[in-house]
Amino acid sequence: MPGSGGGPGAVAGSALTEASYSTNTANALIHLYRAEVGKMTAYRQRLDMTTNWSVVTTAGLSSFALGDPNNSHATFLFAMFMNYFFLRLEARRFRSFEIAHHRVRIMERFFYPAMLGDKVDTGWHQLLLAELGKPRSPMTRADALGWRLNRNYLWIYTAVLFAWFAKLDLSQPKGWTLEFPEALSLADIGNFPGWLVFAGVTAFYTHLIVLAVRAARTYPLEEG
């Protein structure tokens, strides 16, 4: 990773300043910067849209399930599935967003400092060319899922889980005493026993927590 001026990666003999750029080169990089910022803005709106879909879907299904005692608690399991679909869709959009974000950060870290008179390593051009020649997200799919979980979806999934528990409790007559393992039968769905449903939900939420905990905390361009 090339360094900025004054850092260990800077090479005084090959340093660039604003005088090193022709007018055409500078204009091309400025237009590229504007285009990438435009992509970031569009994908930012698409990310917000996906989260809104998840919130509206969760609210609608919760209202349906809790509005009538005869409605099955399986509605909340469907809500968990739908939210996972939205999460994966949002993670894919987030990775595309980060491709543009990565290019913008490269130019903000090297091109504009050079234009303002700072000395930067000429190697940053190769970094930008590599990103243009073979676009790739700076984060893995698992990291993207974890980032979106940490910022939005863990809260949504927590609300769905508590609403599911509330539905299971409300479906029982007043004065009913919670006792294990008989209480597991509350989650029965047709021929599927309640213990199997609880095991599936537990495994699913464990998977989400692992994704959230393992997600990288540092943006790749800021490493080193």
N, C-alpha and C positions, 0 to 999 in steps of 0.2 A: 504494500500500500504506500503510494507516494505520500510524503509529508508536506505540510504547509511551511511557509517561510519561517525560518528560525528553528524548525524542528529537526530531528535527526535524519529525516528523509530528504531534506533540502540539499541540493548540490549547487554550490556557488558558481561553478564554472559553466553550468548549463541552465542557470536560472532564467526564467521568463519574466518580463514585465509587460506593461501595456504597450510599450514600443515594439515588442516582438510580434504583434498581431497586425496583419494587414486589415484593411477596412472590410474586405469581403469575408475574411475569416471571423472577425469580430461580429459582423452582422449575422453570419450564419449561426454562430454559437448563441447569439442573443435570441434569434428566432427559434432555435431549438429549445432554448430555455423556456420561452413563452409557450411553445407547443406542449412541452412536458408538464408545465404548470397547469395548462388547460386540461390535460389528461387527468392529472391529480384531482382537479376540481370536479370533473365529470364522475370519476370513480368514487370520490368522496360522497357525492349525492347518491350514487348507486348503493354504497354501503349503508347509508342512512335509510334508504328505501327498503333494503332487505330486513334491517332491524325493525322497521315499522311494520312490515308484513308479519314478522314473528310476534310482535306485541299485540297486534290486532287479532291475529289468529288465536293466540293464547287467551285473550280476553273473551273472544266470541265462544270458544269451546268451553271455557270455564263457566260462563254465564249459562250456556246450554246445560252443562252437566249439573250445576248446582241449583238450577231453576226448577227442577222437577225431581223428586226422590226416585222416580221410576227410571230415570236416565242412568245408563250404566257408567260406572267409574272408569270403564275402558276408554272413555272419551279423553281422559287425561293421558293415558298411554299413547293415544293417537296424537295428542298435543306434543308429547315428548318426541315422537317420530317426526312430526312436521317441523319442530324447532331444530332438530338435527339436520333435516334437509336444508332449512334456511341457513344454518350455521355453515354447512359445507359450501353452499353457494356463496355466502359472504366471504368465506376464507379464500375461495378461488378469486373473487373480485379483489380481495385485499392483496393477494399476491401480484395481481396485475397493477394495482395501485402502487405497490412498492417498487415495481420496475421503473415507473416514471419518477417516483420519489428518489430512488437511488441515483438516477441520472441528474436530477435537480441538485441533490446534495453534492455530487461530484463537481458540478459547475460552480455551486456556491462556495465550495471549499477551496477550489483552485483557480478557476477562470476569473471570477470577480475580484479575488484578492490581487491577482496579477494585473488586472485592469486598473486597480486602485494603487498600483505602485509596489506591491509586495513581491517578494521573490518566491517562486514556487518551482517545484521539480518538474522538468519537462515530461517525466514519465506519466503524468496524469492523463496526457493525451491517449496513451495506449490503453489506460483503464477505460476511458470513455469510448474509444473505438471498439474495445472488446464488448462493451455493453450494447453498442449499436449493431455490431456484427452478429452477435448471438444473444438476443434478449433473454434474460433469465431473472427470475425473482431472487432477491438476496436472502430469502427465507424459505424454509421447507414447508411442505403442506401441514405437517404436524405443528410447526411453530405458528403458522397462520391461524390454525384452529385454536391453538392455545391463547393467542393474543386476543382473538375475538371473544373467546370464552371469558377471559379475565376482564374485558372491558364492558361486555354487555350480557352475554348469554348465561353466565352462571347465575346472575340475578333472576333472569327469566325462568331458568330451570328450578331455582329455589322456590319461586312462587308457584310453579306447576306442582312441585313435590308436596308443598304444604296444602295446596288446594286438593290434591289427590287424597291426602290423609284426612282432610276435613270431609270429603265426600264419603270415604269409607266409614267415618264415625257417624255422619248424619244419616246414613242408611240403616242404622241400628235403632231399635226402640229405646225410649228414655229409660234410664236405670240399668241399661246393659253394662256389664262389668267386663273390662278388657282382661283376658286371660290367655296366656300362651300355653301350648301352641295353637289352641282353638281359634285364636284371633286371626291367624293366617288365612283362615277360610273366608275372611271378609273380602279378600282379593280374588276369589274364584271368578273365572271367566269361562262359562260353558263347561267344557270338559277339562279345561286347564286348572289345575289346583292352585290355590292361593300361594302356597309356599314357592311354587315355580315362578309365579308372577313377581313376588317379592325378590326372589333371587335374580331374576332378569333385570329388574329396576336397580337393584343394588350394584350389579355388575356394570350396568350402563353408566350410572353416576360415578362409579369408581373410575371408569374409563375417562369420563369428562374431567374429573379432578386430576388425574395423571397428566392429561393433555395440558391443563392449565398450569400445573406445577412445573412441568418440564419445558414449557415454552421459553425461548431465549429472552432475556431481559434487556439485552444490549443491541441496538441497531447495528447491523454488520459494518457499515461504513465508518462507524465511530470506534471500531476496534483497532488497536495498534497505533 
